[in-house]
Amino acid sequence: MENPEVSLLIDNRSNEAEDFQTAEAVTVYGRARETSKQKYLVDMYAKKHPYLKEFMTSSDSALIEVIVNRFSLVSQFQKVQKIIP
C-alpha cells in the first residue's frame, strides 16, 4: 500500500435545514493495512452481509484493518472535539 493514511467520515445527516444544528459527524483517522482473510472474520462478515460472501472470498478483494489514531467529533455545525484512544 503506497499511502496507508486513511480517514473515514460517519454522520447522521438527513439533508434537512435543521442538520446545521442537530447533525453530528465523526471522522476516524488512522492507518490501513491489509489483513489475512481469517475464517472467523469472513464468517462474521458473511453473517452480516450474506449476499457479499462471494465478493468477500474473491481473490480480487482484500480485507482492510484500520488502526485508529484519533477521532474528531463535530456537532452543532462547528463544535469540534478531538478524541485520542
N, C-alpha and C positions, 0 to 999 in steps of 0.2 A: 504494500500500500504506500503510494508516494507521499501522501499527507494524511496522517491519521487523526488530525484535529477535527472534531465534529461538534455541531450544536443541533439540538432538537427543540422545536417550539411546540408547546402544547397549550391550547387555550380553550375557553368555553364561550367564545363569541356566538351570538345568534344573529348578527348582521342587523341589529336594531339600533335606533338612536341612543337608547339607554346604555348600550355597551360601553360608551365613553366613561361611565361612572361605575358600572357593575361588572364588566368583564375582567377576568384575571388571566394572566399568561405566565407560564413557567418556561424558562429557557434552560436546558440542560447542556452544560459544556463538558467535554471530555475527550478521550482518545479512543478510537475504534481499532479493533483488531479482529481478524477472522478466527473463529474457534472451530474446533472439530465438531462434526455433527454427531455428538454423543447420543446414544439411543434415548436416554431419558429426556433430552432436550427436544429431539424430533417427536417423541411421543407426546410431550406436553404441548408442543406447537400444533400437532395434528389433532389433539383433543379439542383445542380451542378453535382451530380452523381446518376441519377435516377435508374441505374442498381444495385445500392448498397442499395436501400431503405429497402429491406427485411433484409439484413445483419445489417443495422443500427438499425432497430426496434427489432431485436432479443434480447431475454433476456440474451443471452450469450455474447453480445457485450457491450462495455462501451464507453461513450463519455468522452474524456480526455481534460482538460484545462491545459495549461502551463502558469504559472505566470513567466514572464521573469525577470531575474535579470540583465543580461548583454548580449551583443553581442560581438563577435570578428570578424572583417573583415580582411581577408588575400587576398592580391593582389600582383602581381609581384613576386610570389613564396614565398617571405619571409617578405613582408611589412605587419605588423600586427597593427591593430588599435582596441583598446577596447572601446566599447560604452556602457555607463550605461544609461538606460532610465530614 
